[in-house]
């Protein structure tokens, strides 16, 4: 069996108002920007980038506070800041109207850039996104209410919790190396603090502010959902689609990380959603 093409890398970096951001790009064609979520990084896209890059100039980055970007910059790395940084990244790349694929809270981030900060998109694909209330899993809500109790966990217990948390997002097993790559940024002392800080920064007003504007999206929008998502049930995807005025494409048998659980099928679905011939 041939080895899969690896195109994901973070060879570029940019200064943003929230700190230094690591980024990469691949392919040629119309611009396409990938927006990851929590507790992921741009690595979560690495198995679908080769298929997308056959049709697009694909851009990705680790959001401030995530992956290989600056973890503790000059601003709080909440969703409002991330929406502004998304707009800044379009300026760094000199992109005026990209297609966008968003996952998890990348949905709220990209929607804020579009609806609140006036950024034009040629199309938007939203996959298992944080965009309508209520957010997240029962564990997420529990930690959010008791963040201080988790900050002092011994390193080995913290690592076990992070692995278990990421595993709880899945409906289908993914390669062990992908689990380890997703966990790795959170294992340093700095990463451990950044991991728990994200729970404290979660505030549903960041989607409450944009929910009334969903029907005003100025580009074609498609909603895709791993229908067995243990974190964000498909009912929320259906509510989002109704508010936007579109339908949900169900990804049968997949959970909250469809792009790693079945990358070939998901890449084809995303290309279809972006109307690639």
N, C-alpha and C positions, 0 to 999 in steps of 0.2 A: 504494500500500500504506500503511495507516495506521501511524503511528509507535507503537512499543510503549509501554505505560504504564510510567512510571518511579515506583516507590514507595520505593525504597531511599534512606535518608538516615540521618544520625547526628546528630540534633538534641538528644539527651539525653546526660548524662554522670553518672557515679556514682563515688564513692570506694569502693574495695575494699581489702582487705588487701594486694593486689599492685599498687596504684596506681590512677590515674584511668582509667576505662573509658568509651569512647564507645559509644552505643547508639541504637537507633531502634525504631519500632513502626508498624504499619499495620493497618487492617481492624477488624472487629468480630466477636465470637463467642467460642467457647471459646478459652482461651489456647494458643498454640503457640510454642515456643521453638526457634530455629535455632542449632546449634553448628557452627561452621566448624572447619577444621583448618589444617595447615601445608603450604606457606607462604602460606596464603590469608588472607582477612579476611571479614567479613560481606558484602563486595561480591560474593563468589562466589555469593550467593543472589539477587542483584538481579533476575535474569530469571525466577525462579519465584515471587518474593514476590507479584506482582499476582494470580496464580491462587490462591495459598494464602490471601491476604487477603480473597478473596470468601467464605471459609468460616470464617476464624479471626481472632482478634486476634493478629497475628504479632509476636513480639519477637525482636530480634537484637542482637548486640553484637560489637565487636572485642575478642578476648581480650587480656589484658595481654601486652605484647610484640609486638602485631600491629596492623596497620592504623593507625587514628588514635587508638588508646589509648596510654597511657604505655608507652614501649618499654623503659625501664630503671627499674623501680619498686623498692620496698623488699624484694621477695622474688624468688627464682629462679622464672622463668616456666615451670617444668616441668609435666608432666601432673598431678602430685599437687596442685600449687598451683592449676592450672586447674580441677580438680574441685571444690576448695573455693570458688573464685570463682564457678563456675557456680551452686552452692548459694546464695552471697551474692546473685547477681543475681536469683534467684527471690524472695529476701526483699525486695530493692529494689523489684521489680515487684509484690510482694504476691500472688504466684502460689503456690497450694498443690499442684496436681496437673495440670501442663500436659501436652499432647502435646509430644513432642520429635522433631526431625529432626536427625540428626548425620551429619557427613561427616568422613572422614580421622580425625585424632586427636580430633576432637569426639566420636567414638564412645567412646574410652577416658575422655574427660572426663565425658561424661554418664553412662556406666555407673558410674564411680566415685562421682558424686553420688548415684546411685540405690542402689548396692549397698553402698557404704562410709559414705556420709553420710546415709542414710535418707530421701532425698527421694522423694516419691511422684510417679509419672508416670501419666497416663491412657493413654498409648501411646507407643511408641518405634519410630522408623524409622531404621535404621542403613544408610548408603549408602557403600560403598567405604571402610570404616572401619579405623583402626588399633585392633585389639582383641585379636588373638591373635598370638603369636610365630611366626616372626620378623617384624620390621618392615621396611617400606620397600624401596627400590630398591638396586641394587648401588652406584650413585653415593652414595646416602645413607650406606651403610655405609662407603664409602671416606672420605668427608669426616669422618664421625664419628671415624674412627681417626686422622685427620691434620688436625684443625681448625686448629691453629696455623699450618699452611702456607698456609691460605686467608685468614687475618685481614688480611694486609697487601696484598691485591691492589689494584692501581690501580683507580680508580673506574670507568673505562671497561671494564676487563676484568671487574670484579665485575658490572657491569650486564649484560654479555653472558652471563655465567654464569647469572645469575638468570633471564634470558629463556629461555635454552636449557633450564634446569632445569624451568621451568614448562611450556614447550612439550613436554618429554619426558613429561609426565603425560597427554597427549592422544592419543586415537585418532581424533579428528575435529577439524578446524580450528574455532576460535572467532573471533569478531570481534577485529580488531586493538586496538580500544579496550578490550576486556576484558583482553587481555594486558597492555597498558600500565597499566591500573588495578591489576592484581594485582602488577605489578613495582614501581610507584611508591613504596610505603611503604619499600622496601628500598634506595633509591638515595641517601638522605642519609647523612652520616657516621654518625649515630646508627642509622639503619636498617641500614646495612651491618654494623655490629657486632651488631645484634640478629638479623640473618639467620643469621650463622655461629654465634652463641651457641646457637641452637636445636638445631643438630647436637650440640653438646657436652652439652646438657641431656637428650638422648634416652636413656632407660634402660628396658629391657624389663621391669624389675621392676614398673613402673607398671601393666602389663597382667597380669603374672604374679600380682599380688596379687588381681586380680578374676576371673581365668579360672576358679577353682574354684567361683565363685558364679553363673556365667552361668545355670544352670538354676533359680536362685532369683529371677529377675526377677519383680517383682510387678505387671506390666502386660503387655498384648499387645505383642509385639515382632515387627517385620518386618525382613527383611534384603534390601536391593536392591543390585545390583552391576553396574557397567559391565563386561561380560564380557571386554572387550579392555583392561582396566586394565594399563598397562605397569609400574606401581609395585607394586601389591598384587594378585597373581593371584586369580582367582575361587575357587581351591581354598581360600584362607584364609577367604573369605566362606562357603563351604560348611562348613568346620570350625566357624566361629562359629555358623552356623545350627544345626548338629547339637548343639553344646554348649548352646544356648539351648532347643532343642526346637521349631524352626520351619523354614521352607523359605527358599530364596533365589529372589528374583525377578530373572531375568537381564535386563539392559538391553543388547540386542544391538547391536553396532557401536560401543559407547561405551567411553570410557576412564576415567581417574581423576576427571574433572570432569564427570560426566553433566549436572549442573544448568546448565552453560554450553554443553556440546556439543550438547544437544538439549532446551532448556528446556521446550518444550510437552509433549513425551512424558514427560519426567521429572516435571513438575508433575502430570500426570494419574496417573502411577504413585505419586507420593507421596500424593496425595489418596486414591487407592484403598487405599494401605497404612494410612492413618489412618482408613479406613472412613467417608469422607464420602459421603452419599447424593447 
